Amino acid sequence: MTAFAAAVIIGGSTAATALGPTADQRVDGTIVVAGNTCSWTNARASANPPAALTVDRTSINPPAGNLACSGGITATLNNNPAFSFDDAAGLAKTDAIDISGKQSFISCRFKATNIVWNRDGATRKYVNQAFTATKVSGSFLCPGSVTTAAGEASMLFR
């Protein structure tokens, strides 16, 4: 279940786009943890980086979105994460990510706050710094928290 929680926290694609204004206002995501992969494409963002923006959870979660995980996991993003960008420092910051997941009969909800992301070179791909998500609710079988190591998640704004 720990791998499940870490897998669904958040992620991004390995493709890169040029630094600077983009036109699509879209976000792709992928993360692989302990053999489980969670990903989505074409989530809507309220603006383009480096402007502050929010990511619309309804464009990630099915049926409007295409968030899918391997390993029999289903996940749902419970908030619209807000991102701010510091282009001079090559960083992005997310206010909070609140996510629920289910595997078999076990349901867990976790929340991580103040997540920091490092920009990948001159692209709009950002890779996470290590962060810990705390259990908000769920089965007694869910861990109290899960830590996502640096580099295990990324976001691609396009």
C-alpha positions as CSV (number, residue, x, y, z in Angstrom):
1,M,0.0,0.0,0.0
2,T,2.9,2.4,0.6
3,A,4.0,2.0,-3.1
4,F,0.4,2.7,-4.1
5,A,0.3,5.9,-2.1
6,A,3.6,7.1,-3.5
7,A,2.6,6.1,-7.0
8,V,-0.5,8.3,-7.1
9,I,0.8,11.4,-5.4
10,I,1.6,13.2,-8.7
11,G,3.8,12.9,-11.9
12,G,4.8,14.1,-15.4
13,S,5.9,13.0,-18.8
14,T,9.5,12.6,-20.0
15,A,9.1,14.7,-23.1
16,A,10.4,18.3,-23.0
17,T,9.3,21.6,-24.4
18,A,11.2,24.8,-24.8
19,L,11.4,27.2,-21.9
20,G,9.2,30.2,-22.2
21,P,5.5,30.9,-23.0
22,T,3.6,27.9,-24.2
23,A,0.3,27.8,-26.0
24,D,-1.6,24.7,-24.9
25,Q,-2.1,25.3,-21.1
26,R,-1.9,21.5,-20.7
27,V,-0.1,19.2,-18.2
28,D,0.9,15.6,-18.6
29,G,2.0,13.4,-15.8
30,T,3.6,10.0,-15.1
31,I,5.2,8.3,-12.1
32,V,6.6,4.8,-11.6
33,V,7.0,3.5,-8.1
34,A,7.6,-0.1,-7.1
35,G,6.5,-1.4,-10.5
36,N,3.2,0.6,-10.5
37,T,2.7,3.4,-13.0
38,C,0.1,6.2,-12.8
39,S,-0.2,8.7,-15.6
40,W,-2.5,11.2,-17.4
41,T,-2.3,13.5,-20.4
42,N,-3.9,16.8,-21.4
43,A,-5.0,18.1,-18.0
44,R,-6.1,21.7,-18.2
45,A,-4.1,24.5,-16.6
46,S,-5.5,27.9,-15.9
47,A,-2.4,29.7,-17.4
48,N,1.0,29.0,-18.9
49,P,4.2,29.0,-16.8
50,P,5.8,31.1,-15.5
51,A,2.4,32.7,-14.5
52,A,0.9,31.2,-11.4
53,L,-1.7,28.6,-12.3
54,T,-4.0,25.8,-11.1
55,V,-4.4,22.4,-12.6
56,D,-8.1,21.3,-13.0
57,R,-8.7,18.0,-11.3
58,T,-11.7,17.3,-13.4
59,S,-9.5,17.1,-16.5
60,I,-7.3,14.5,-14.7
61,N,-9.9,12.3,-13.1
62,P,-12.1,10.1,-15.3
63,P,-14.5,10.4,-16.9
64,A,-13.3,13.7,-18.4
65,G,-9.6,12.9,-17.7
66,N,-7.6,9.8,-18.3
67,L,-5.7,9.2,-15.0
68,A,-4.9,5.5,-14.9
69,C,-2.6,3.3,-12.8
70,S,-1.2,-0.1,-13.2
71,G,-1.3,-2.8,-10.5
72,G,-5.1,-2.6,-10.0
73,I,-4.9,0.9,-8.4
74,T,-7.6,3.5,-9.0
75,A,-6.8,7.1,-8.0
76,T,-8.7,10.4,-7.7
77,L,-7.2,13.9,-7.3
78,N,-9.3,15.7,-4.7
79,N,-8.0,19.3,-5.2
80,N,-6.9,21.7,-8.0
81,P,-3.2,22.0,-7.2
82,A,-1.8,25.6,-7.5
83,F,1.6,26.1,-8.9
84,S,3.9,29.1,-8.7
85,F,7.2,29.5,-10.7
86,D,10.5,31.1,-10.0
87,D,12.2,31.0,-13.5
88,A,15.4,32.6,-12.3
89,A,15.9,29.8,-9.7
90,G,14.5,27.1,-12.0
91,L,11.9,26.1,-9.4
92,A,8.1,25.5,-9.2
93,K,6.1,25.1,-6.0
94,T,2.7,23.4,-5.4
95,D,0.5,24.5,-2.5
96,A,-1.0,21.1,-1.9
97,I,-1.8,17.8,-3.5
98,D,-4.7,15.8,-2.0
99,I,-5.3,12.4,-3.5
100,S,-7.4,9.3,-2.8
101,G,-6.6,5.8,-4.0
102,K,-8.0,2.3,-3.8
103,Q,-6.4,-1.0,-4.3
104,S,-8.6,-4.1,-3.7
105,F,-10.6,-3.3,-0.6
106,I,-8.2,-0.7,0.8
107,S,-8.9,3.0,0.4
108,C,-6.5,5.7,1.5
109,R,-6.4,9.5,1.2
110,F,-3.1,11.4,1.5
111,K,-2.2,15.1,1.3
112,A,1.2,16.7,0.7
113,T,1.9,20.4,1.0
114,N,4.5,22.9,-0.2
115,I,6.0,20.5,-2.8
116,V,9.1,22.0,-4.6
117,W,10.0,21.0,-8.1
118,N,13.3,21.6,-10.0
119,R,13.1,22.6,-13.7
120,D,14.8,20.1,-16.0
121,G,17.2,22.3,-18.0
122,A,15.6,24.8,-20.4
123,T,12.3,22.9,-20.5
124,R,8.9,23.1,-18.8
125,K,9.4,19.7,-17.2
126,Y,9.8,19.9,-13.4
127,V,11.1,17.0,-11.2
128,N,10.2,16.8,-7.6
129,Q,12.3,17.3,-4.6
130,A,11.6,14.7,-1.9
131,F,8.3,15.2,-0.1
132,T,6.1,13.4,2.4
133,A,2.3,13.0,2.1
134,T,0.4,12.5,5.3
135,K,-2.7,10.2,5.7
136,V,-5.9,12.2,5.8
137,S,-8.3,9.3,6.0
138,G,-8.7,5.7,5.1
139,S,-8.2,2.1,6.2
140,F,-6.1,1.2,9.2
141,L,-4.0,-0.7,6.7
142,C,-2.9,2.6,5.1
143,P,0.5,4.0,6.4
144,G,0.4,7.2,8.4
145,S,2.6,8.9,5.7
146,V,4.5,8.1,2.5
147,T,7.6,9.8,1.2
148,T,8.3,10.3,-2.4
149,A,12.1,10.5,-3.1
150,A,13.6,13.2,-5.2
151,G,13.2,12.5,-8.9
152,E,10.3,10.0,-8.5
153,A,7.7,12.4,-9.9
154,S,7.6,15.0,-12.6
155,M,5.3,17.4,-14.3
156,L,5.4,18.6,-18.0
157,F,3.6,21.9,-18.8
158,R,2.9,22.4,-22.5
